[in-house]
Amino acid sequence: MSQNELIKTKLSFLGTALLNNIVESSSVLSFEKDTELLREGQFVKVIPIVLEGLIKVFSRFEDKELLLYYIKPAESCVMSFSASLKNTPSQVFAVTEEKTTVILLPVSKVSTWVKQFPTFNQLFFEQYNIRYSELLKTINHLLFDKLDVRLYHYLVEKKEFTKKNPIKISHRQIANELGTAREVISRLIKKLEGEHKVKQHSNQIEIL
């Protein structure tokens, strides 16, 4: 499938006129896993829409990460969108979770498309709604769930997002994203394994 066909297939909901503008003005790039696309403090020059793959968006405090959300195909980054419109530095990091193909929308064009194409606004309004719902869900987990329950939900969501099972992930990465220590994660994964909810393989975790 050509790049133009991929764009029109994944983003058909934006409408022909806007898609033609996007194809003409934007670039499509592929990135390997663990590629940093955006860092905290960086000014946003392009806004990504994922065509294939997955991007992890997170904030960082000292040596701890806080996972904010994943950007899946046909989705974009609301934090990048907001920072670009305000011309303020990014408050987040964005890193590819797997090999990922994105279309990069130039910020100089985005401000025009926002005014010209209602479907473009709808894309980001929907993204804000999704992220707000995810935020409420995260707060609910933090307030009412024990860490082992949060860990299990995290692994299930990771499986759903990546469409892979087992998941190739280290205890340290999980600990960073859940804001705890690696030793705690190792202990809780053994607990989940004893409950027959997960199974550990070499550098992988299988959700049962």
C-alpha positions as CSV (number, residue, x, y, z in Angstrom):
1,M,0.0,0.0,0.0
2,S,1.4,3.4,-1.0
3,Q,1.7,6.2,1.6
4,N,-1.2,8.1,0.1
5,E,-3.4,5.0,0.1
6,L,-2.4,4.4,3.8
7,I,-3.3,7.9,4.7
8,K,-6.7,7.8,3.0
9,T,-7.5,4.4,4.4
10,K,-6.7,5.2,8.0
11,L,-8.0,8.8,8.0
12,S,-10.9,8.6,5.6
13,F,-13.2,10.2,8.3
14,L,-11.4,13.5,7.8
15,G,-13.0,14.0,4.4
16,T,-11.5,14.3,0.9
17,A,-10.7,18.0,0.9
18,L,-8.8,18.0,4.2
19,L,-7.0,14.8,3.3
20,N,-5.8,16.3,0.0
21,N,-4.4,19.3,2.0
22,I,-2.7,16.9,4.5
23,V,-1.1,14.8,1.7
24,E,0.2,17.9,-0.1
25,S,1.6,19.6,3.0
26,S,2.7,16.8,5.4
27,S,5.3,14.1,5.5
28,V,5.0,10.4,6.3
29,L,7.9,8.8,8.3
30,S,8.5,5.4,9.9
31,F,10.4,5.1,13.2
32,E,11.9,2.1,14.9
33,K,10.9,1.0,18.4
34,D,12.1,3.3,21.3
35,T,12.6,6.4,19.1
36,E,12.1,9.6,21.0
37,L,9.8,11.8,18.9
38,L,9.2,14.6,21.4
39,R,10.9,15.6,24.7
40,E,9.9,17.9,27.5
41,G,10.9,21.5,26.9
42,Q,10.9,21.1,23.1
43,F,8.8,23.4,21.0
44,V,6.4,21.5,18.8
45,K,6.9,22.0,15.1
46,V,4.8,19.1,13.8
47,I,1.8,17.1,15.1
48,P,1.8,13.4,14.6
49,I,-1.1,11.2,13.6
50,V,-0.3,7.5,13.9
51,L,-1.0,5.4,10.8
52,E,0.5,2.2,12.0
53,G,2.2,1.3,15.4
54,L,2.0,2.8,18.8
55,I,3.4,5.9,20.6
56,K,3.7,6.2,24.4
57,V,3.2,9.7,25.9
58,F,4.6,10.2,29.4
59,S,5.9,12.8,31.8
60,R,9.1,12.4,33.9
61,F,10.0,13.5,37.4
62,E,13.6,12.8,38.5
63,D,14.1,9.1,37.6
64,K,10.4,8.2,37.5
65,E,8.0,8.2,34.6
66,L,4.2,8.7,34.6
67,L,2.5,7.0,31.7
68,L,-0.2,9.4,30.4
69,Y,-1.6,7.6,27.4
70,Y,-0.9,5.7,24.2
71,I,-1.5,7.0,20.7
72,K,-3.0,4.3,18.5
73,P,-3.6,4.3,14.7
74,A,-5.9,7.2,13.5
75,E,-5.2,9.1,16.8
76,S,-3.0,12.1,17.6
77,C,-1.3,13.7,20.5
78,V,-3.5,16.3,22.3
79,M,-0.6,17.6,24.4
80,S,1.3,18.4,21.2
81,F,-1.7,19.9,19.6
82,S,-2.3,22.2,22.7
83,A,1.4,23.2,23.0
84,S,1.6,24.0,19.2
85,L,-1.5,26.3,19.3
86,K,-0.2,28.1,22.3
87,N,3.4,28.1,21.1
88,T,4.6,26.8,24.4
89,P,7.2,24.1,25.2
90,S,6.1,20.5,25.4
91,Q,5.4,19.2,28.9
92,V,5.6,15.5,27.9
93,F,7.8,13.0,26.2
94,A,6.7,10.8,23.2
95,V,8.5,7.6,22.3
96,T,7.5,4.9,19.9
97,E,6.4,1.7,21.6
98,E,7.0,-0.4,18.5
99,K,7.9,0.3,14.9
100,T,5.6,3.1,14.0
101,T,4.5,5.1,10.9
102,V,3.2,8.6,11.4
103,I,2.1,11.5,9.3
104,L,3.6,14.7,10.6
105,L,1.3,17.8,10.2
106,P,3.2,21.1,10.1
107,V,2.0,23.4,12.9
108,S,1.9,26.3,10.4
109,K,-0.8,24.6,8.5
110,V,-2.7,23.2,11.5
111,S,-3.9,26.6,12.6
112,T,-5.5,27.2,9.2
113,W,-7.1,23.7,9.0
114,V,-8.6,24.2,12.4
115,K,-10.6,27.2,11.1
116,Q,-11.3,25.7,7.6
117,F,-12.3,22.1,8.3
118,P,-14.8,21.2,11.1
119,T,-13.8,17.5,10.8
120,F,-10.2,18.5,11.9
121,N,-11.5,20.0,15.1
122,Q,-13.7,17.0,15.7
123,L,-10.6,14.8,15.6
124,F,-9.0,16.6,18.5
125,F,-12.2,17.1,20.4
126,E,-12.6,13.3,20.4
127,Q,-9.0,12.9,21.5
128,Y,-9.6,15.2,24.4
129,N,-12.7,13.2,25.4
130,I,-10.7,10.0,25.2
131,R,-7.8,11.3,27.3
132,Y,-10.2,12.8,29.9
133,S,-12.0,9.5,30.3
134,E,-8.6,7.7,30.6
135,L,-7.5,10.3,33.2
136,L,-10.7,9.6,35.3
137,K,-10.1,5.9,35.0
138,T,-6.5,6.3,36.1
139,I,-7.5,8.5,39.1
140,N,-10.1,5.8,40.1
141,H,-7.4,3.1,40.0
142,L,-5.0,5.2,42.1
143,L,-7.7,6.0,44.7
144,F,-9.4,2.6,45.0
145,D,-7.2,-0.2,43.6
146,K,-4.3,-1.9,45.2
147,L,-1.1,-1.9,43.2
148,D,-1.5,-5.6,42.1
149,V,-4.9,-4.7,40.6
150,R,-3.4,-1.7,38.8
151,L,-0.5,-3.8,37.5
152,Y,-2.9,-6.4,36.1
153,H,-5.0,-3.7,34.4
154,Y,-1.8,-2.2,33.0
155,L,-0.7,-5.5,31.5
156,V,-4.1,-6.2,30.0
157,E,-4.2,-2.8,28.4
158,K,-0.7,-3.2,27.1
159,K,-1.8,-6.5,25.5
160,E,-4.8,-4.8,23.9
161,F,-2.8,-1.8,22.6
162,T,0.1,-3.8,21.2
163,K,-2.0,-6.8,20.1
164,K,0.7,-9.0,21.5
165,N,0.7,-11.8,24.1
166,P,3.1,-12.4,25.6
167,I,4.4,-8.9,26.0
168,K,8.1,-8.2,25.8
169,I,8.7,-5.8,28.7
170,S,11.0,-5.5,31.7
171,H,10.0,-5.2,35.3
172,R,12.0,-2.0,35.4
173,Q,10.0,-0.5,32.6
174,I,6.7,-1.4,34.3
175,A,7.9,0.0,37.5
176,N,8.8,3.3,35.8
177,E,5.4,3.6,34.1
178,L,3.5,2.8,37.3
179,G,5.7,5.0,39.5
180,T,7.1,2.4,41.9
181,A,10.2,0.2,42.5
182,R,11.3,-2.7,40.3
183,E,11.4,-5.0,43.3
184,V,7.8,-4.2,44.1
185,I,6.8,-5.1,40.5
186,S,8.8,-8.3,40.6
187,R,7.0,-9.4,43.8
188,L,3.6,-8.5,42.5
189,I,4.1,-10.3,39.2
190,K,5.0,-13.5,41.2
191,K,1.8,-13.0,43.1
192,L,-0.2,-12.7,39.9
193,E,1.5,-15.7,38.5
194,G,0.5,-17.6,41.7
195,E,-3.1,-16.6,41.0
196,H,-2.8,-17.9,37.4
197,K,-3.4,-14.5,35.9
198,V,0.0,-14.2,34.2
199,K,3.0,-16.3,33.3
200,Q,6.5,-15.2,33.0
201,H,8.8,-16.2,30.2
202,S,12.3,-15.0,29.3
203,N,11.9,-11.1,29.2
204,Q,8.2,-11.6,28.5
205,I,5.0,-11.7,30.4
206,E,1.9,-13.6,29.2
207,I,-1.6,-12.7,30.2
208,L,-3.6,-15.8,30.9
